[in-house]
Amino acid sequence: MSAPAADKPAPDAFRYIYLSVLAALATIVLKFLAWWLSGSVSLLSDAMESFVNLAGAVFALVMLKVAAEPPDAGHPWGHSKAEYFSSGFEGGLIFIAAAAILWAAIPRLFAPQPLESLGIGLWFSAASTAINFFTAHTLKRAGKRLHSIALEADSAHLMTDVWTSVGVVAGLIGVMLTGWLWLDAVIAVLVALHILSEGARLMQASVSGLMDHAMDEAEIEQIRQILRSYAARNVHYRHLLTRRAGTRRFAHVDILVPGDWSVETAHTLLDEIEARIASEVHGTQTTTHLEPVYCALHAATGDRRQD
């Protein structure tokens, strides 16, 4: 019943990704200063992850621009799934960063190196951690509000970086207190293993989205409540199907109306239902299929459950 609607660009989403890019540039400078001053391989591993943050933020920006493109002849349902490529790409970058960290850290396990100016280096690292913490929380709130997996993935990755940095700083304080230089390499290895788990989670989320995952249960229940509200008019529904594609939501449902209704009356009702769902459930685009109520209800009395 419903025709594909154009994807609407989300200016706020672009603004938040620009914030992520700026934060990544700032933390790269601060963390590499921390490493250069101290010579700590764990601080180097933390700095390398900031390059992943920058690459992920830039790629997310590109994918958001693609996702905002309107439907065309080759992509009649729009381009909103491009956001999932951002999540998968960032997960892949995390794997590369983890491998590079392990490559640098493992030799230090067997040949620890002295650390210099560690106290100053830790202050630079702490400043970069504060920037990432603020940016991650800002992106998380924006991602939930705008229903953007690209923003949520970037937020999750930045929070991983925050906890990585906290662990690095705590461990290096331990080096300062104990003099155990090998602890620096151990921390770097643990950092690599930790961010590998985050990379796997991001890639899983990307694959799930590309495989047409259903809408959230709370959103589906909103649609059900709208459809149930027409029962008093002897209008019912069945076979409710939903899917997510980036920031967009899609639903398909059979609408069952009295058999003596005119085409015009039924068509007006379907337009009303689709408009209500779009208005109340995050702009969900609904496709409806019309059926006479007596045929469907006789075929399956279990449709009292209505989906």
N, C-alpha and C positions, 0 to 999 in steps of 0.2 A: 504494500500500500504506500509506504513512504519511500521517497527518492533520496539518494545519498545527499547529505548536506556537506557544504564546504567546511574543511577544517579551519578553525579560527586561530590565528596566531595568538600566543599568550605573551604579551610584552613583559609581564612580570617575570615569567620563566627566563627570558633572555637576560633580564636585569640581574637575576640571581646567579645565573651562570657567569656573567661578567664579574660578579663579586667573587666567585670561586676562582676564576682565572687570576684576578689581582691577588687574592690570598695565597695562591700557589706560588706566584712570582715572589711575593714577600717572604714566604717561608723558605724558598730555595736559597735566597740570599742569606737569611739568618742561619739556616742549618749548615750551609757550606762554610760560613764564617766559623761556626762552632767546631766543625770538623778540622778546618785549616789551622785553627788556633790550638786544638788539642791533639790532633792526630789519632783520635779514637775511631776505630772501625765501626763501632756501634752507632756513633754519631754520623759516620759516613753512610751507613745503611739507612738511617733515618732521613738523611738528606736525599738519598736516591729515590726514596718513596715519594718525595715532593715532586720530582720530575714526572712520576706516574700521575700524581694529582693534576699537574698542569696539562699533561697530554689528555687525560680523561676529561678535564673541564673543557678543553678546546674541542675535542671530538663531540662532547655532549652539546656544545653550542651549535656545531655543524648539523647534528642530527635533529636538534630542535627546529632549526631553520627548514630542514627537509620535511619534518613532521607537520609544519605549518602550511605547507603547500596545499592548495585546493585539489580536489579530485580532478583527474583528467581521463582521456580515453584509455590510457594504459593502466591507470590506477583508479577505477571508478569509486572505490571506497576510501580514497584518500591515502595519505602517506604516514599516518600517525604511528604505525609500528616501527618507524625508524628509531624511536626512542629506545627500543629494546636492543638495538645494535650498540647504542652508547653503553648500556649496562654490560653487555658481553665484551665489548672492546676494553672497558676499564678492568674487568675481571682478568682478561688476557694479559694486560699490561702488568697487573699485580704479580702474575706468575713470573714474568720476565724479571721484574724487580727483585723478587724473592731469590731467583736463581743467581742474579748478580751479587746480592748480599751474601749468599752462601759461598760464592766463588771468592769473595774478598775476606770472609770471616774465617773459613775453615783453616787456612794456613796459619792464621794468628793463634789458633788453639794450640799449635805445636811450637810456635815461635812468637810468644807475646812481645809486644813493643811498648816502650815507655810512653807515657802520655804527658803532654805539656799543657800548661794554661787551662787545665780542666775546669776550674771554677768559672772562668770567663765564658768558656764554651758552653757550659751548662746554662748560664744566663741567657745566651742567645737562643739555645734550644727551648728554654722555658717561654721566651717571648713568642717564638713561632708556634708553640703548642697552644698558647692563649688565642692566637689568631685563628688557628684551625678549629678550636673549640667553638668560638663565636660563629664562624662561617658554617660549620656543620649543623649547629642548632638552627641557624637562620634558614638553611637549605631544607632541613627536615620539615620545619613548619610550612615552608612554601610548597614543598613537594606534596604534602598531604592536602593542603588547601587547593592546589592546582591539579591534583591527581596526576602528577608527572613522575614517572619512574626514573627519568634521567636525573631529576633533582634529588630524588630519594636515594638513588645509587651513589651519586656524588657525595651526599651527606654521609651515607654509611661508610664510604671509603675514607672520608676525612675523619670520622670518629675513630676508625681503625688506626689512622695516623696519630690521632691524639693519644690513644692508649699505648701505642707503640712508643711514642716520645716519652710518656710518663714512665714506662718500663725502662727505657734507656737511661733517663735521668736518675731514676732510683738505683739502677744497677751501677752506674758510674759513681754515684755517691758511695756505694758499697766498695768500689775500687779505691776511692780516696781514703776510706776508713780502714780498709784491710790491707791495701797494697797488692792485692791479687790481680795482676795484669791480665791473666787468662780469662777473668770474669768478663772483660770487655768483649772478647770474641764469643763467649757463651751467650751473652745478651743479644749480640747480632744474629746468631743462629736462631734463637728463640723468636726474635722479631720476624725473621724470614718465615718460620713455620706458622706464626700467628697470621701474617698477612696472606699466606697461601689459603687459609680457611676462608678468609673474607673474599678472596678472588673466586673461589669455588662457589660461594653463595651468590655472588653477583652474576656469574655465568649461568647458574641454575635459574635465577629469576629471569634472565634474558630468554633462555630456552622456553621457560614456562609461558612467557608472554607471546612469543612467536607461535606457540602451539594453540592459540585462541583459548586462553584461560577464561573461566566464567567470571562474571562480576562478583564483587564481594557479597557475602550473604546478607549484610544489612541493606545493600542497595537492591538486591533481588526482593527482599521482603517489602521494601517501599513500593516496588512495582506491583507485587501481589496485593498490597492494601489498596492501591488505586483500582486495580481490576476488580477486586471484591466489592468495591463500593457501588458497582453497577448491578449487583445481584438483585436488588429490589426492583429493577426494571426488566427482570428476566433476561439479563445479559450475563453470560458466563464466559469462562476462558479455559484453555488447556494448552499443553505443550509449550510452556514458556521456556525459551532458550535464550541465554545471554552470553556475551563475550566482551572482553576488553581489548583495546588496541591503543596502547599509549595512553593519552589523556581522554580518548573517546570511549563511549560505551554503546553497545548495540544489543537490541533485544528483538526476538521474533515470538509471536504468540498468535494462536487461533482464537478469534472472538466469535462466540456463539450467540446469535440473536434470534428472536422469534421469526418463524418462517413466513409470517404474513407481512413483515416489514417491507417497505419499498426500498429500492436500491439507494435512492437519495437519502432516506432516513438512516439507513445502515452506514452509508458513506460518511454522513455528517458525524455519526457517533464515533467511527474509527478515527476521524480527524481529531475529535475532541480527546479521545484516549491518548493518541500519540502526542498531542500537544501537552497534555497534563504530565505524562511521563517525562517528556523533554524538559518541562519547566521544573519538576520536583525532584528529578533523579539525575543531576549532573548532566543535563543536556543529552540524555540517552536517546539515540535514534532508534525508533521502533518500527518494525515491519509487521503489519497485521494481516491475517488471513481470515476471511469471512466464511462462516458456516451457519446453517440453520440449527437452532438449539436442540430441537427434538431429535434429530438424527444423531448428533454427537452424544447427547446424554443417554440415549437408549443404547448406544454402542459401548459406552463405558461409564457405569454408575460410579466407578472409583474416581471420577473427575470432580467429586465433591472436594477432593484434596486440591484440585485445580492447577496442577502443573505436572 
